[in-house]
């Protein structure tokens, strides 16, 4: 059973029962998954940008978008218009496929993984998780990358509050650690 079927058959009835939603359309759902990589080291070394771009392309199956600096900041040695990050937004089928790989393959490959802290869920029910290395994803081989880089994954939901978001994400299979 894929993640979307799991949502419709297991999560919706359980959320209606637990949180008292009267209508299935009121139950929280996934909106999008955003992957971000900041390129602070890439400002000095121009070879880093294509490597990070290729890594994101392999992980998501989608072309990353360059994020440019809006204004110059001399203390950070950033100039206006300079690339400071890359981002990919996943929706629909690609989002569900990515989350399935993240839950079943990505998290277990993280070194010393004991679960995600429940405090990672914000006040709107969205989850943000940072990875120190992109090697946690099975598409990336450790020897293929010249320089290791981290990335941030944000799972956006329609939960509206922290408690509903946490309950929803637990039912979706996100491994949270107990306090």
ZAMARGU-4260 file (C-alpha; in steps of 0.2 Angstrom, whole numbers, plus 5000, padded with zeros to 4 digits):
<rodrens>
0) 5000/5000/5000 | 5007/5017/4995 | 5007/5032/5006 | 4992/5040/4998 | 4981/5025/5000
5) 4987/5023/5018 | 4981/5041/5021 | 4964/5038/5014 | 4961/5021/5022 | 4970/5022/5039
10) 4974/5041/5043 | 4958/5049/5039 | 4947/5037/5049 | 4959/5038/5064 | 4960/5057/5063
15) 4941/5059/5063 | 4940/5047/5078 | 4954/5055/5088 | 4952/5074/5084 | 4933/5073/5081
20) 4933/5079/5063 | 4915/5078/5056 | 4920/5079/5038 | 4934/5069/5029 | 4939/5086/5020
25) 4943/5094/5037 | 4956/5081/5041 | 4974/5088/5039 | 4983/5083/5022 | 5000/5085/5015
30) 5002/5101/5004 | 5020/5100/4998 | 5038/5095/5003 | 5052/5107/5001 | 5070/5103/5000
35) 5082/5117/5003 | 5101/5118/5003 | 5111/5134/5008 | 5128/5136/4998 | 5138/5146/5010
40) 5154/5136/5005 | 5149/5137/4987 | 5151/5156/4987 | 5170/5154/4987 | 5171/5138/4977
45) 5161/5138/4961 | 5162/5119/4958 | 5151/5116/4973 | 5135/5123/4965 | 5134/5110/4951
50) 5137/5096/4963 | 5123/5101/4974 | 5112/5104/4959 | 5115/5086/4953 | 5113/5079/4971
55) 5096/5087/4972 | 5091/5082/4955 | 5095/5064/4959 | 5086/5064/4976 | 5070/5072/4969
60) 5069/5069/4951 | 5066/5087/4948 | 5077/5102/4943 | 5082/5113/4958 | 5078/5132/4958
65) 5092/5144/4962 | 5089/5156/4976 | 5097/5173/4974 | 5103/5186/4987 | 5090/5200/4987
70) 5103/5213/4993 | 5122/5214/4996 | 5128/5210/5014 | 5146/5215/5016 | 5149/5206/5032
75) 5144/5189/5024 | 5153/5193/5008 | 5137/5191/4998 | 5132/5202/4983 | 5115/5206/4976
80) 5110/5193/4963 | 5122/5180/4969 | 5116/5162/4971 | 5114/5158/4990 | 5104/5142/4990
85) 5094/5129/4980 | 5077/5123/4983 | 5065/5110/4976 | 5046/5110/4979 | 5037/5093/4977
90) 5019/5091/4975 | 5007/5077/4971 | 5014/5060/4966 | 5032/5065/4967 | 5029/5071/4985
95) 5021/5055/4991 | 5035/5045/4982 | 5048/5055/4990 | 5040/5054/5008 | 5039/5035/5006
100) 5058/5034/5002 | 5062/5046/5016 | 5052/5037/5029 | 5057/5019/5024 | 5075/5022/5017
105) 5081/5039/5022 | 5078/5040/5041 | 5085/5022/5044 | 5101/5027/5035 | 5105/5042/5046
110) 5119/5038/5058 | 5113/5036/5076 | 5095/5040/5072 | 5083/5038/5087 | 5068/5047/5080
115) 5063/5065/5076 | 5060/5077/5090 | 5042/5081/5092 | 5047/5100/5094 | 5052/5100/5076
120) 5034/5102/5072 | 5030/5121/5071 | 5014/5129/5077 | 5005/5127/5060 | 5008/5108/5060
125) 5023/5108/5048 | 5038/5098/5050 | 5056/5103/5046 | 5070/5091/5047 | 5089/5094/5043
130) 5101/5081/5037 | 5120/5084/5039 | 5124/5073/5024 | 5114/5069/5008 | 5121/5052/5009
135) 5106/5047/5020 | 5096/5045/5003 | 5099/5029/4994 | 5101/5038/4977 | 5117/5045/4983
140) 5133/5035/4984 | 5145/5041/4997 | 5160/5040/4985 | 5151/5049/4971 | 5151/5066/4980
145) 5166/5076/4980 | 5160/5087/4995 | 5147/5083/5007 | 5133/5095/5011 | 5117/5095/5021
150) 5100/5099/5017 | 5083/5103/5025 | 5067/5095/5022 | 5050/5104/5026 | 5034/5094/5026
155) 5019/5107/5024 | 5002/5101/5030 | 4985/5109/5032 | 4984/5104/5051 | 4983/5122/5057
160) 4990/5118/5075 | 5004/5109/5082 | 4994/5095/5091 | 4984/5090/5075 | 5000/5091/5065
165) 5010/5080/5076 | 4996/5067/5077 | 4994/5068/5058 | 5012/5065/5055 | 5014/5051/5067
170) 4999/5042/5058 | 5008/5045/5041 | 5023/5035/5048 | 5035/5049/5052 | 5046/5041/5066
175) 5045/5053/5081 | 5055/5049/5097 | 5046/5048/5114 | 5051/5062/5126
</rodrens>
